[in-house]
Amino acid sequence: MARIDLHNIVKTYGSHHAVENLDMTIEDGELLVLLGPSGCGKSTTMNMIAGLTEPTSGKILFDGADVTSHSPHQRNIAMVFQSSLLYPHLSARDNIYMSLKRSGLSKQEINARIAHAAETVDVTRLLDKMPSQLSGGERQRVATAKAIVREPAGFLLDEPLSALDASLRLSLRAELVNLQKRIRTTMIFVTHDQVEAMTMGDRIGVMRKGRLEQIGTPTDIYNRPATLFVAGFVGVPPMNFLKGALEKADGRLWLTNPSLKMEIKGEFANAAPQKEVILGIRPHLMRLTEAGASALPLTVYAIEQLGNEAIVICDGPDGGKIRVVAPAGFTAPVGARLDATFDSAAARLYDPASERVLAVTGKA
Ligand SMILES: Nc1ncnc2c1ncn2[C@@H]1O[C@H](COP(=O)(O)OP(=O)(O)OP(=O)(O)O)[C@@H](O)[C@H]1O
C-alpha cells in the first residue's frame, strides 16, 4: 500500500501537451477515479505512475520516496487494462502464477498466495480452466487475481470494464469496490463514464485537455462543480445552463435575462454584479408549474419516460435545451408551452470568461 504524490507533472509529445502541471495526491488505501473525455490524458497519467511512460518534467513519489526514474518492476504497481490479457495456452492457475514467477518466493508460499488471491476474487473453482473456457467476467476476475497475488503497493485500472456488457459491468463494478475496501490497496481507476466514477470513487479527479479540473468526493463534484466543464460532464441528465446578467437592486442580487428576473439567494447572494453570467441548475431541482413571476418559459421538445420518473426535454428561452425531471408518466404534447421554477439557492453561478464558479465574499 502506498500514498502516491504527483508533483507538477508535465508530459509533452512534440508540441502537444498530453498532461499539464498535474498536482495530485492519492491517499494510502484510497480509490481515486480519474474521469474525463477521450484524449484528456488519463492513460498517459496512469502510464507515468506505472513507470511505462517517462514524464517530461515533474516528480512522482510513493510514500514520500521519489520513484520518477524507477522501472515499472521496482515500483511494484499492478495494472489491469480494458481487455486484460491472459495467456491463452495457460490455465487460470498458471496465469496467476506468471505474476510470481520471478518473485523468489518458495513453492509453498506461491501456492498459498495463489489460493488466497483466487479466494479473494472467487475464482478458486476456475483455477484449472483455460481462458477460452471462461466468460468475460470470469476472465476479468482471473486477471484481477493475477494482479493482487503480487501484493502490489497500488493498483492501476484503465477502463477495465468498458469491454463488458452492461449487466456484467454493474456487478463487476460492485465487486471491485468491495475488493478494494477489503484489501485496502491504493487504487486508481480510469474511466470516461461518469456514472462509474460517481459510484466507485472515494474521490474523483476530473481531467480535461491534460489538466485536472477538480478533485473531490463524488458528492462534492456533483453538488459543487468548480467549473462549467465539470458541471456539464457529471450528472445524468446533465445540469441546465441559463445565460443572464447579475444586477443589484434594492440591496438584493438579481439574475435577469429577457425571459426571467430572479432574486439570487443562498451562497451566491453576495456575488459581485456582472454583465454576463451562467446559472447552472440540476434538472431534478426544477419543477414544472403554472406560469408565474419568476418562472422560466419552456417549450416541450421531447419526453423520456424512465419508469420511475420522466425527463422533460424543452427548448429554453436562450436557445439551449433545458431538462426537467417530472413524475413518472408526465405527458405533454411536443411544442406545448410549460413553465418551470426552481430555488435560486440551489443554483450555481459561473463566469463565462473563466468558466469557473463565481467567487463569493461571504455566506448570505
Ligand atoms: N505516444 C504518444 N504520442 C503522441 N501523442 C500521444 C501519445 N500518447 C498519447 N498521446 C496524446 O496525448 C493525449 C492524451 O492521451 P491519453 O491516451 O492519455 O488520453 P485518455 O484520456 O486516456 O483517452 P482515452 O479515454 O481515449 O483512452 C491525446 O491527445 C493523445 O493523442
PDBQT file of the ligand as one rigid body, heavy atoms in Angstrom, charges set to zero:
ROOT
HETATM    1  N1  LIG A 401       2.670   8.083 -27.685  1.00  0.00    +0.000 N 
HETATM    2  C1  LIG A 401       2.007   9.195 -27.996  1.00  0.00    +0.000 A 
HETATM    3  N2  LIG A 401       2.455  10.018 -28.970  1.00  0.00    +0.000 NA
HETATM    4  C2  LIG A 401       1.821  11.160 -29.283  1.00  0.00    +0.000 A 
HETATM    5  N3  LIG A 401       0.682  11.583 -28.681  1.00  0.00    +0.000 NA
HETATM    6  C3  LIG A 401       0.176  10.803 -27.711  1.00  0.00    +0.000 A 
HETATM    7  C4  LIG A 401       0.802   9.576 -27.322  1.00  0.00    +0.000 A 
HETATM    8  N4  LIG A 401       0.060   9.028 -26.310  1.00  0.00    +0.000 NA
HETATM    9  C5  LIG A 401      -0.980   9.869 -26.098  1.00  0.00    +0.000 A 
HETATM   10  N5  LIG A 401      -0.917  10.945 -26.934  1.00  0.00    +0.000 N 
HETATM   11  C6  LIG A 401      -1.853  12.068 -26.975  1.00  0.00    +0.000 C 
HETATM   12  O1  LIG A 401      -1.973  12.588 -25.667  1.00  0.00    +0.000 OA
HETATM   13  C7  LIG A 401      -3.303  12.929 -25.356  1.00  0.00    +0.000 C 
HETATM   14  C8  LIG A 401      -3.768  12.173 -24.120  1.00  0.00    +0.000 C 
HETATM   15  O2  LIG A 401      -3.900  10.786 -24.456  1.00  0.00    +0.000 OA
HETATM   16  P1  LIG A 401      -4.398   9.699 -23.393  1.00  0.00    +0.000 P 
HETATM   17  O3  LIG A 401      -4.314   8.377 -24.047  1.00  0.00    +0.000 OA
HETATM   18  O4  LIG A 401      -3.684   9.901 -22.126  1.00  0.00    +0.000 OA
HETATM   19  O5  LIG A 401      -5.919  10.138 -23.206  1.00  0.00    +0.000 OA
HETATM   20  P2  LIG A 401      -7.088   9.378 -22.454  1.00  0.00    +0.000 P 
HETATM   21  O6  LIG A 401      -7.751  10.419 -21.615  1.00  0.00    +0.000 OA
HETATM   22  O7  LIG A 401      -6.594   8.172 -21.781  1.00  0.00    +0.000 OA
HETATM   23  O8  LIG A 401      -8.059   8.990 -23.660  1.00  0.00    +0.000 OA
HETATM   24  P3  LIG A 401      -8.963   7.666 -23.898  1.00  0.00    +0.000 P 
HETATM   25  O9  LIG A 401     -10.091   7.771 -22.921  1.00  0.00    +0.000 OA
HETATM   26  O10 LIG A 401      -9.394   7.837 -25.326  1.00  0.00    +0.000 OA
HETATM   27  O11 LIG A 401      -8.061   6.489 -23.677  1.00  0.00    +0.000 OA
HETATM   28  C9  LIG A 401      -4.124  12.618 -26.597  1.00  0.00    +0.000 C 
HETATM   29  O12 LIG A 401      -4.300  13.815 -27.322  1.00  0.00    +0.000 OA
HETATM   30  C10 LIG A 401      -3.263  11.635 -27.361  1.00  0.00    +0.000 C 
HETATM   31  O13 LIG A 401      -3.479  11.742 -28.741  1.00  0.00    +0.000 OA
ENDROOT
TORSDOF 0
